[in-house]
């Protein structure tokens, strides 16, 4: 599918969505946007996007509809509600959900879409606000191969690593694997810094030694400096990471998998939520350790 002149909609113009939609607009798509808080779409509207007063209105006459919202309940409402995208979209429309959501819900949406002559892809992303701004996201896709190929030119505008992992729900399962890996490396990075400080070392100097060796990880190199600077503003919200960890835990239980590190990470982020860090970035996990709350 050619991006130039393509009629598309983008629903959800928050931290990630605004940048993603902006890249598609700059690539030549005719963009209509919707967000619950209209002010968050102001930049896109100023750049030439059109506004819709609802997801259903945004979807009318569009070849592709992209979404990135908050929680599985939001996804369910946007897609399967009485005025949702499945009910409102014309046959042949491709629906693409970039939200990190429940794999089982993604499969249910795909079935409902197919029943209406639509195609739904689950396509969660990784890379945070920086990846969204720089168009370097990793996009993990589940769903129909032909629809994936049709939308891939759009994905290629948004990210650098774009892989279809399998049928409906496969993208979400891949994102869960991603989040589990992040949870481990983030917690390890926090504990490494905490240990270094306890030993009387300069943690930034320690990072110079371990940041490029076998201990290297994206979390260690990118998040530790933010922690040490006291910068806990969100690239990715702690409350959304807790949501992801709980989705992964529920899916693991369904598969009868015992993942103790995942369970530990969920408990740590639940503690963060209880301590009022929902609106901070995941790197605020450092604060639990610094305050002696673990």
N, C-alpha and C positions, 0 to 999 in steps of 0.2 A: 504494500500500500504506500502511495506517495504522500509524504507529509505536506508538501506544498499544496495549500488550499484545502486540506482535509478538514472536514467539519468534526470537531471533537469537543468534548466537555471534560472539565476537571472539577471534581467535588472534594473539597478539603484543602484549604490554602493556608495551612498553619506553617510551623517551622520547616517541615519538609516540602509540603505540597506547593507552597508559593514559588519556591525555587524551581521545582520540577515543571510546574505549569509554565513558568517563565521561559524555560529552555525550549519547550514545545512551541510556544508562541514565536520565539525568535527564529525557530527553524522553519516557520512559514505556515503553521497550522492556523485555521480559523477557530479561535478558542472561546468557549463559553464557560464561565466559572460559577460555582455556588459554594458558599461557606456560611456556617451558622452565624458568625460574626462578620458582617460585610466589610468592616474596616480592614480586616486582614487580607482582603482582595484588592484594596485600593491601588497598590502598585501595579497589579496586573491590569486593572481597568484603565489606569493612566497609560499603560503601554499598548492598549488597543483591544483587550479582551472584552467580551460582552458579559453582562450579568444576567443570571436567572434567579428567580425568587424561590426555587425549590429544586431538588435533585430531578424530579420528574420533568420539570420545564427544561432543565439543562440538557436532558437526554433526548429531547424531541429532535428527530431528524439527524442525529449524529451517527457517524460511522464507528467511532470509538468513544467510550466513556471511561475515564480514569477516576479512581477514588483513592483517597488515603485519609481515613478518619481515626477515631481514637481506640475504641474497644469493640470486641465482638458484637456486643449488643447494638452499637452504632452501625456496624456493618450489616447486621440482620435487618435493622430498621430501614437503612438506605436501600438495600437490595430487595428485601422480601415483604416490606410493609405494603399496605393497601395502595399507597402512592409511591411505591418504590421503583427502582430502576427496572426490575424484571417486568413489572406491570406496564411501565410507561414507554419502554424502548421498542422501536420498530424491529420486526424480524430482520435478521442479518447483522444487527448491531453486535459489536464485540465489547464486553464489559470487562474491565481490568481493575482488580482490587490490589492496591499496593500496601494496604494496611497489614500489619502483622496480626493475624487472627487465628481462629481455631480451624485446624485442618478439616474436621468433620463438617463445620459450617461451610467451608469453601466447597466441599463436595456436594453439600445440599444446595447451595446456590447454583452450582454448575448444572445439577439435575433440573432445577426449576427453570433456569435459563433455556436449557435444551428443549424443555416442554413448550416453550413459547417461541421457538425458532431463533433463539439467541445463542451466543457462546460466551461463557464466563471463564476468565483466567484468574487464578490466584498468583500474584506476583509481588510478594513482599520484598523489601529492599533493605540493604545494610550499607552503612557508611555515614549515617548521622547527618547533621546539618551541614557539615563541611562537604561530605560527598554529594549532597543534594545541590549545594551551591556550585560546586566545581564539576558537576555532571560526571562523577566518578563512582557512582553507586554500583553495588553488586545487586543484580536482580535475579531472584530465584523463582522460576515459573512452573506452575502446574496447570495442565489442561490440554486442550486439543492442539495437535501439532500444526495443522493448517492455520488456525487462528494465531498461534504463536508466530509463525512465519510472517503472517500479514502485519502483525503489530511490531515485529522486531525492529523495523526502522525507527519507530518511536522510542523503543527501549534503548536503542543505540545512541540516541540523543541524550538520554538520561544517565547512562552508566557505561562502565568499561567492561564489566563481566556480566554477561547475560546468558543464562543457561536454562533450558527447559529440563526439569528433573523427572517429569512423568505426567501422569494424569491428574485430575482434579484433587487438590489437597497436597500434592507433592511439593509445591513451592512453599507452603506453610510448614510442612514437616522439615524441609531443608532449613528454613529460618529458625525453627526450634533448635535444630542442631547447632546453628550459628550462635544462638543466644546462650545455649549451654556452654559452648566453648568460651564465649565472652565472660560469662559468670566466673568460670574458673580462673581465667587469666587476670580479670579485674581483681578478684579477691586475693590472688597470689601477689599482684603488684602492690596492693595496699599493705599486705602483711610484710612484704619485703621492705617497704619504706618504714613501716612501724618498727621492724627489727633493727634496721640500720640506725634509726634515731635512738632506739633503746640502747644500742651499743656505743652511742656517742659519736657516730659518724655523720659527715655531711651528706645528706641523701642525694643531693644533686651531683656530688662527686662520685658517689656510688653508682648513680645512674650512668655516668660516663663509662664506667667499667662494665656494667652488666647489660646496658641497653643495646649493645651491638653484638653480644655473644649468643650462646645457646639459650639464654633466658629471655632473649628479645621477644617482645610481642607488641602489637599495636597499642594495647592498653598501657603497658609499661612506658613506652616511649612518648605517647601522646597525652595520657591522663595523669601520670605522676607529676609532670610540671604544673598542670592545672591545680592538682591537690596542694602542692607545696606553695603555690601562689595564693591559695585561698579562693580560687575561682571555681565556684560550684554551679555556675549558670549552665542551663541545659543545652547540650548538643543532642542529648536523648534523655527524656524525663525519667526519673527514678520510678514514678508511678506507672509508666508504660512498660518499663523493664520488669517490674513486679507482675504486671498483667501477663507479660510474655512467659515469665518463669512459671506462673500458675497454669497457663495453657500447656506448657511443656510437661509439667508434672502430671496433669490430668491425662494427657496423651500417653505418657510413659506408663501410668497405671493401667490404662486400657490395653496396652501392649504387654502388661505384666513384667515391666522392667523396673529394677531397683537401681536408682541413680542417686546415691547419697550426697554427692557434691551438689547436684541440682537442688535437692531438698535443703541443704545447708544454705545455698545462695538465696532460695526463696525465703527462708527464715530471717536472713540478714536484711533483705529488702523489705520484708514485712515490718521489721524493727525500725527501719528507716522511715517507713510510712507512719508508724506510731509516734515517731519523734519529730514529725512535721517536715520531712524532706521530700515529700511527693513532687513538689515543683522544682526541685533541684536536679542537676545532672547525676548520672550514675556514679561519677567520681566522688560524690558526697559520701559514699561508703567510707571513705577515709575518716570522716568526722565521727562515725561510730567508734572507730578504733582510738582516735585521738581523745575522745571524751570518756573512754573506758566503758563503753556500753555493750561490748561483746564478751 
